[in-house]
Amino acid sequence: MKLSDYIKPGRLFTQALTHRSYCNEHPGYISNERLEFLGDSVLSLIISDRLYRLLPESPEGELTSRRSNLVQTITLAEKAKLLELDKQFLLSHGEEESGGRTNTGLLANTFEAVLGAIFIDSGVDVCYQFLEKVFPDQEILSDKISVKDPKSLLQELSQAKGWGTPLYQILSASGPDHAKQFIISVTINNRIEATGSGLSKQKAETAAAAAALAKLSPSSAS
């Protein structure tokens, strides 16, 4: 699919691709954090609506877990790569050199920012069309989707290995109150295994858990 079918090149699309680190080196650019905030809500709404319609007999708990699995950081990062956003977003030299283009959290955030830009540029109907291409019905209905969220899966894995309960810690919280960006680490067996970022503590913890799962048990994160 071509992203240009859903959003036109221009100021808004450029903003969706602009990481805040780039703004420090290029005054006049606006970061994608506000668009990420908007896109996160649009994504949750549309995926929730599609789950509700496609799975009329499923209980609320299963719908919630499926949604969490579909919109988790690792999944969104994969979608961002399919759209080649990793080749397009704007990073500072430091972020570039530290591997920012392969950072799952950064990729997922950019995907949400692009969705937010599509919503502003073209409205909710085009967002539906876009997400129906990115998340086709057969993927939403797939039996491979775990009905458990990443934090639950990580806790089960950790306890099964005798590592105890994962511990989450806020490393930083920056930005204005309406769009605060959290970075949270998850420690297992007295060692920090992964970090995650998000516009809420819950989202950052989920991202950290998903990253830890991918590292410790790739099959559990797929």
C-alpha positions as CSV (number, residue, x, y, z in Angstrom):
1,M,0.0,0.0,0.0
2,K,1.1,3.6,-0.6
3,L,0.9,6.0,2.2
4,S,0.4,8.8,-0.3
5,D,-3.1,7.4,-1.0
6,Y,-4.1,8.5,2.5
7,I,-2.1,11.7,3.3
8,K,-0.6,14.2,1.0
9,P,3.0,15.4,1.4
10,G,3.2,18.7,3.2
11,R,3.6,20.4,6.5
12,L,1.4,18.1,8.5
13,F,3.0,14.9,7.2
14,T,6.4,16.3,7.9
15,Q,5.4,17.1,11.5
16,A,4.2,13.5,11.8
17,L,7.7,12.3,10.9
18,T,9.6,14.7,13.1
19,H,11.1,13.3,16.3
20,R,11.5,15.9,19.1
21,S,15.3,15.4,18.9
22,Y,15.3,16.8,15.4
23,C,13.6,20.0,16.6
24,N,16.6,20.7,18.9
25,E,18.9,20.9,15.9
26,H,16.4,22.5,13.5
27,P,14.5,25.4,15.0
28,G,11.1,25.9,13.4
29,Y,10.2,22.2,13.2
30,I,7.4,20.9,15.4
31,S,7.7,17.4,17.0
32,N,5.2,14.7,16.3
33,E,4.2,14.2,20.0
34,R,0.8,15.9,19.8
35,L,0.0,14.0,16.6
36,E,1.0,10.8,18.4
37,F,-1.3,11.6,21.3
38,L,-4.2,12.1,18.8
39,G,-3.3,9.0,16.7
40,D,-3.2,6.8,19.8
41,S,-6.8,7.6,20.5
42,V,-7.9,7.2,16.9
43,L,-6.2,3.9,16.7
44,S,-7.8,2.6,19.9
45,L,-11.3,3.7,18.8
46,I,-11.2,2.2,15.3
47,I,-9.6,-1.1,16.4
48,S,-12.1,-1.3,19.2
49,D,-15.0,-0.7,16.8
50,R,-13.8,-3.3,14.4
51,L,-13.3,-5.9,17.1
52,Y,-16.8,-5.2,18.4
53,R,-18.3,-5.7,15.0
54,L,-16.2,-8.6,13.9
55,L,-16.4,-10.6,17.1
56,P,-20.1,-10.1,18.3
57,E,-20.0,-13.1,20.7
58,S,-16.7,-12.3,22.4
59,P,-16.7,-11.0,26.0
60,E,-15.2,-7.6,26.9
61,G,-12.1,-9.2,28.4
62,E,-11.1,-10.9,25.1
63,L,-11.8,-7.8,23.1
64,T,-9.6,-5.8,25.4
65,S,-6.7,-8.3,25.2
66,R,-7.0,-8.6,21.5
67,R,-6.9,-4.8,21.1
68,S,-3.8,-4.6,23.4
69,N,-2.1,-7.2,21.3
70,L,-2.9,-5.5,18.0
71,V,-1.8,-2.0,19.1
72,Q,1.3,-3.0,21.2
73,T,4.6,-1.3,20.4
74,I,6.2,-4.3,18.6
75,T,3.2,-4.7,16.3
76,L,3.0,-1.0,15.4
77,A,6.8,-0.9,14.8
78,E,6.4,-3.7,12.3
79,K,3.6,-1.8,10.6
80,A,5.8,1.3,10.5
81,K,8.5,-0.6,8.7
82,L,6.0,-2.0,6.2
83,L,5.1,1.6,5.4
84,E,8.9,2.5,5.3
85,L,8.5,5.1,7.9
86,D,11.9,4.1,9.3
87,K,13.4,5.5,6.1
88,Q,11.5,8.8,6.3
89,F,11.3,10.1,9.9
90,L,13.5,13.0,10.9
91,L,16.0,12.4,13.8
92,S,18.9,14.2,15.4
93,H,22.4,13.1,14.6
94,G,22.6,11.6,18.1
95,E,19.4,9.6,17.7
96,E,20.5,8.5,14.2
97,E,23.9,7.2,15.5
98,S,22.3,5.4,18.4
99,G,20.1,3.3,16.1
100,G,16.9,5.4,16.3
101,R,15.6,4.0,13.0
102,T,15.4,0.6,14.5
103,N,14.0,1.7,17.9
104,T,10.6,-0.1,18.3
105,G,9.2,2.6,20.5
106,L,10.1,5.4,18.1
107,L,8.7,3.5,15.2
108,A,5.4,2.8,16.9
109,N,5.1,6.4,18.0
110,T,5.7,7.6,14.5
111,F,3.0,5.2,13.2
112,E,0.5,6.8,15.6
113,A,1.6,10.3,14.7
114,V,1.0,9.5,11.0
115,L,-2.5,8.2,11.8
116,G,-3.2,11.4,13.8
117,A,-2.1,13.4,10.7
118,I,-4.4,11.4,8.5
119,F,-7.3,12.1,10.9
120,I,-6.7,15.8,10.7
121,D,-6.0,15.9,7.0
122,S,-8.8,13.6,5.8
123,G,-11.1,12.6,8.7
124,V,-12.1,9.4,10.4
125,D,-13.5,7.6,7.3
126,V,-10.0,7.7,5.6
127,C,-8.5,6.5,8.9
128,Y,-10.8,3.5,8.8
129,Q,-9.8,2.8,5.2
130,F,-6.1,3.1,6.1
131,L,-6.3,0.8,9.1
132,E,-8.4,-1.8,7.2
133,K,-5.4,-2.1,4.9
134,V,-2.8,-2.1,7.6
135,F,-4.8,-4.5,9.9
136,P,-6.9,-6.6,7.5
137,D,-9.9,-8.5,9.0
138,Q,-8.1,-11.8,8.9
139,E,-5.3,-10.4,11.1
140,I,-7.8,-9.1,13.6
141,L,-9.6,-12.4,13.7
142,S,-6.4,-14.5,13.8
143,D,-6.2,-17.3,16.3
144,K,-2.5,-16.5,16.7
145,I,-3.4,-13.3,18.6
146,S,-2.9,-13.9,22.3
147,V,-5.9,-12.9,24.5
148,K,-3.4,-11.9,27.1
149,D,-1.6,-8.5,27.2
150,P,2.2,-8.3,27.2
151,K,2.4,-7.5,30.9
152,S,0.5,-10.6,31.8
153,L,2.5,-12.7,29.5
154,L,5.8,-11.3,30.8
155,Q,4.7,-12.0,34.4
156,E,3.8,-15.6,33.6
157,L,7.2,-16.1,31.8
158,S,9.2,-14.5,34.6
159,Q,7.5,-16.6,37.3
160,A,7.7,-19.8,35.3
161,K,11.5,-19.2,35.0
162,G,11.8,-18.5,38.8
163,W,12.7,-14.9,38.2
164,G,9.9,-13.4,40.4
165,T,7.6,-10.6,39.5
166,P,8.7,-8.0,36.9
167,L,9.3,-4.5,38.4
168,Y,8.5,-1.3,36.5
169,Q,10.2,2.0,37.2
170,I,9.8,5.4,35.7
171,L,13.1,6.6,34.2
172,S,11.8,10.0,33.0
173,A,8.6,11.9,32.4
174,S,8.9,14.9,30.1
175,G,6.6,17.3,28.2
176,P,3.5,19.2,29.0
177,D,0.8,17.6,31.2
178,H,-1.5,17.0,28.2
179,A,1.2,15.2,26.3
180,K,3.6,13.9,28.8
181,Q,6.1,11.3,27.5
182,F,7.0,8.5,30.0
183,I,10.0,6.2,29.7
184,I,9.8,3.2,31.9
185,S,12.1,0.2,32.5
186,V,11.2,-3.3,33.5
187,T,13.5,-5.2,35.8
188,I,13.5,-9.0,35.9
189,N,15.8,-11.1,38.2
190,N,17.5,-7.9,39.4
191,R,18.4,-6.8,35.8
192,I,16.9,-4.2,33.6
193,E,15.7,-6.1,30.5
194,A,14.0,-3.5,28.5
195,T,12.5,0.0,28.4
196,G,9.4,1.4,26.8
197,S,8.0,4.8,26.1
198,G,4.4,6.2,25.8
199,L,2.0,9.0,26.5
200,S,0.8,7.3,29.7
201,K,2.4,5.1,32.4
202,Q,0.3,2.1,31.3
203,K,1.3,2.5,27.7
204,A,5.0,2.8,28.5
205,E,4.9,-0.2,30.8
206,T,3.1,-2.3,28.1
207,A,5.8,-1.2,25.6
208,A,8.6,-2.2,28.0
209,A,6.9,-5.6,28.7
210,A,6.5,-6.2,24.9
211,A,10.2,-5.4,24.3
212,A,11.3,-7.7,27.2
213,L,9.1,-10.5,25.8
214,A,10.7,-10.1,22.4
215,K,14.1,-10.3,24.0
216,L,13.5,-13.2,26.4
217,S,10.9,-15.2,24.5
218,P,10.3,-14.1,20.9
219,S,7.6,-16.6,20.4
220,S,5.5,-15.1,23.2
221,A,5.7,-11.6,21.6
222,S,4.6,-12.7,18.1
